[in-house]
């Protein structure tokens, strides 16, 4: 999955002081740079997504003990939906043993073989990915995004994601891929659509990832530079590690052509019926934007 370049170091970007959230819902953790609470976003009928119920993230392998305590205690974490492939999970497994009261569901969305992109560990495999996309990385990503939504395996994965969200009656559910940009980003787009968020609010949340992967992107470029492999690859790294509106736009345009609308897609392809939509809105929306 072109969600990030594999096997590169994760930065600890929060200090030990604050766990406070900023306006876009970021949860300040020590080892997880892109974990966010989507609470507070306006949804259907002028209501708002409840806080501390719906969390999007990158992989949890970098979480510190303190991070896991925050998720378990402050956010009452009950369910984790892992959208990564089996290879990705094997390489950097989630800390399931440390979250014994949390249900983990492995729900792969698409895979690198389907995309024709190899995925392994280490710098050599990272370079393979970069060289495959470096001629026109934006074009490649604009081809990949529609396939994430239209692939039958992906649709089964996203359908299971919705079942997991609906099944989490109390506490919070967290979903993630590798850095929380593409697969987790699209899952969030779909959920916010079902909850009645506006296109503007959905795009704002999607692009917020860019604030939190910039440091990781720089780390990757620095690693390549240390091997004298940077230069023209820098632009490719910047593009594939970005949450670019063109990528999301390409996916939504493809869905419109295939299904007529995103609402029709979530109903026909993912099985989110009117009753399930109403149940999700009843559970996760509130009249109080601070609740």
N, C-alpha and C positions, 0 to 999 in steps of 0.2 A: 504494500500500500504506500502510495506516495504521500504519506502523512508527515513524514520527517525523514531525515537521513538516519539510518540505523546506527546503533551502538556508539553514539557520541555522548559525551558527558552532560549531565544535567546540572544546571547551576542552582545553588541555594541563593535565592534572590530576596528572601525576607530575613530581617534580623530577628533577634529573639524577643523583641518588645511587643509589637502589635499584632493582634489577630483581627483588627477592625476591618470592615469591608469598605471599599470605595464605591462610587456611584454605579459602576457597572457590575457590582456583585462579587468582585474578586475576594476570595478568602485568602488572607495573608498567611501562608504556610511556609515552613522552612525548606522543604524539599520538593514541593509541587508548585511550579510557577504559574500554572494555568488552570486552577480550580476555582470555579465560580458558581455562585448561587444566582439562579435566574429569577428569584423572587423580586417582586416590585414592578415587573413589566406589566403594562396594561393589556388585559385580554378582552374577552367577550363581554358585552353589555356594561362597559365601564368598570368592570371588576379588575382585580390585580392578582398576579401570581403570588401565592403564599411564599413567605420567606422560609428558608431552612427546610425545604421539602424536596426541591429539584436541583440537583447539583451536576454540572458538567465538568469534565476534567481530562487531563492527560493521564497516562499510566501511573499507577500507584506505587511502582517499584521504588521510586526515589523518596517515598514518604519517611519522615523521621518518626520516632516513637511519639514525640509530641504532636506531630501532624495527625497521627492515627487517633490519639486521644481527643483531639479537637473534633475530628469527624465523628467519632463514636459518641462523645459526651455532649458537645455543643450542638451537633447537627443530628443526633440520634440516628446515625446511619443504619439502615436496615437491609438495603439491597444495593449490590454493585453489578452493573451490566457492562461486561468487557466485550467491546466490539472488535477486538483484534483477532488476527489469525492464530492458529495453534502454534506456528513457529514463533510468532512474536511473544505469545504468552510463555512459551518454553524459555525463550531467551531472557525475558525480564518478567518473571511471574509477579502477580499481585500478592500482597502480604496477607493471604487468607488465614494463616495460622495466628496472626496477631489480631484479627477481627473475627473472633469465634462466633459472635452473635449475629454476624452479617451473612446474608445469603448471596453467594456469587453465582451469576449466570454467565456462561460463556456463549456469546452470540456473535459469531463472526459475520462481518458485513463485507462481502466481496473478498477477493484474495489477489495476491500479486501474480499468481499464475494466470488468472483470468485476464489481468491487465497486460500480461506479457512483460512484466518487470520483475527481475529477480530480486529476492530479498534474503539477505543473510546478515552475518555480523561482521563488524570490523570495517576498516577504512577501504579495503579493496571493493567490498560490496557496495559501500556508499558511493564510491566513484563510478561503479557500473550504472547506478541509478542516475547520477548526475550526467554522465556522458550520453545516456539515452534521451535525456530531455533538454540538453544544453542548446541544441539548435534553435528551438522555439519552445521554451518551457511553459509559457502561458498557453500556447495552443494545445500542448499535451494535456495540461491540467483541465482545459476546457473540454477536452474529449473524455477525460477520466470521470469528471463529476457527473455527467449524465449517466454513465455506465454504473456508477455507484447506486443511483436510484432506480435504474431500469433493469439491472441484473436480477434474475429470479432469486438467486441465493441471497442477495442483499435485501430484497423485499421480504423474504422469510425472516431475515435477521431483524429488520426494522419492525415487522409485525410482532415478533417476540419481545422486542424492546417495549412496545406499547403495552403488551400484556404484563410485563414486569412492572411498569409504572403504575398500571391500574391495580395490580395485585398488592402494591405497597400501601396498605391502608393507614399505617401510622409511621412516623419517623420520615426519614429522607431516603431517596433513591439517587444514586450517583451512576452516571454512565461515562465511559471513557474509551479512547482509542490509544494512540501513542502520545501525541502532544495535545490532543483535544481540539484539533483543527478541522479535519475533513470529515471523517466518519462520525465523530461525536458532534461536530458542527452541524452536519446535515440531520442527525437525529434531533438536535435541538431545534433546528428550523421546522422540522415536521411536528414536533411537540408544540411549539409555540403557535404554529398554524392551527392545530386542533384546539388550542386554548383560546384562539381568537385574537392573537396579537396582530398588529398592523405590519404590513411589509416593511415600513420604516423601522419599527422596533426590532423586527427579526433581523434586518440587515445590520443594525447597530450592534446587536449582540454578536452576530457572526464576526464582524470586523474587530470587535474588542480583543479578540485573540492576538491581533498583531502587536498589542502593547506588551504582551507577555512572552512571545516567542522571539522577540528581537535579540534578547541577550543570548538565547540559545543559538540563533542563527550566527551571531558574531563568534560564538565559541566554535562552531563548526568551521567557519572560515579561518579562524586562528589555527585550528588543528590542521587544516589543509595547508596553510601557509608554512607551518613548521616542517612539512614534508615537501615544500616548494611546489605545491599542487594547486595553489589558489589562482589568482588572476581572472581569467575569463570564466572560471566556474563560479565566481562570486555572484554574478547576476542570476545564474540558474538557482543557486541556493536561496537567494532572496525571494525569487518568484515561487518556488515550490514550497517554501516555508511560510508563505503568506496566506492570509484569508482575503482573497481578492474578489471583489464583487463580480468580476467577469466570470469567475469559476461558478459561483452560485447562480448567476444569471443563466449560464449555459445549461445547468442542471434543471432549473425551473422552466426554461424554454422547451427543453426536451420533454419534460413532463406534460406541459401544456399541449404539445403536438400529439403526444401519445394518449393522454387521458382527458384532455380538455381543460383541466385545472388541477391545482394542488389538492384541493378538497376532494375532487373525484379520485385522485391517486391514493390518498390515505384511506379512502373508503373501499375502492375496488381492489387495489394492489395489496394493502396492508390490513384490510378487514376492520378498520376503525369505523364502525357503524355509527349512525346518529345516536343510538343509545349509549355506546361507549364514549363518544364525544361528550355527551351530556354528563356522563358519570365522571369523566376526567375533569370537566369544568367544575362540577359540583365539589369535587374533592380538592382541587388545587387552586381554585380562585376564591377571592374574598373581596368584600366591599372596602376593607381597610388596607390602604397601600402599605402600611407599616407592619401589618400582621404577618 
